[in-house]
């Protein structure tokens, strides 16, 4: 954290005209009879000058709970690192009943005008149109089974977008991985008659991917439909000493609709031509396609949100895994927004069925989250 504060102060000294933000997220979780507290202090600074911009985001993270920091789940968390050629976080500092560390979440700068956008640094690469799953995103896809699904590691990359017209663009990405090899991706997307249609390609030492994405409205109904899919070929660990090439197709289809009474409904289905065993996933936990290694060939999801009033919102995620014996994942959440600075979430993440590992490795979780931002 000391180095993080020095970096932010340096930005303040070099450029007086900048914006900053501070937020603290505190989550108390109960899982399998074990309770623990997660706290994240996030500092952000943004600098702009004409068409140039610079963003730095740093976190100080603390876990508190004796049983939890000695659990297998926490050991798994400690092994997770960004796939970058440099370290983005410190080592975990253990103390009585807790553990903490600091990380550089994002650090990127770039240039943007009406025709071009170039970004260099530790950034988020977005691909795909799925709300629940993103099979085409092999950089940093969200994880719907986490309490904070959009908290993902950054990518050390150069990304460039050329806006060919008001309705089309071409993007290319070059990123460097932890083993210093490079991953390349490209996307062309344009509006064609009734929808935005895109083609995605990706290549690395381990993986090649050819994908598509479609997003549009169904006539004048107000229903937004979308689909994305990817043909993936990758070298995976078949054992501790052997690798094996696997190729498969994975795609989603979904639709959104907002009702006049304040209800928003999202439906989505994921199909995978291959399913993977629990051992396959463990052996390839650090693979760039690990989020695509699913246990079942078919999943369906339903997301619903409703605003009770300007202060109180509710949402529900329901995911069904189809196999010999189905399993399901249910995540209800209630959000109370006190003002622009304070919000509270109360939620649960529940698994049901005989094949619970078809969905994710976590036990049932119940949580209370308080967020302060200014």
MOMOSUL-V96291 format. One record per helix or strand of 2 or more residues. SS is the DSSP state (H for helix, E for strand). FROM is the first residue (numbers start at 1). TO is the last residue. If there is no record, write none. Layout:
[[SS;FROM;TO] [SS;FROM;TO]]
This chain:
[[H;2;14] [E;19;31] [E;34;49] [E;52;64] [H;66;69] [H;72;79] [E;93;95] [E;98;112] [E;116;123] [E;155;165] [E;168;176] [E;182;192] [E;195;203] [E;207;217] [E;224;237] [E;243;258] [E;263;272] [H;278;283] [H;290;292] [E;298;307] [E;312;322] [E;327;337] [E;342;353] [H;356;358] [E;365;373]]
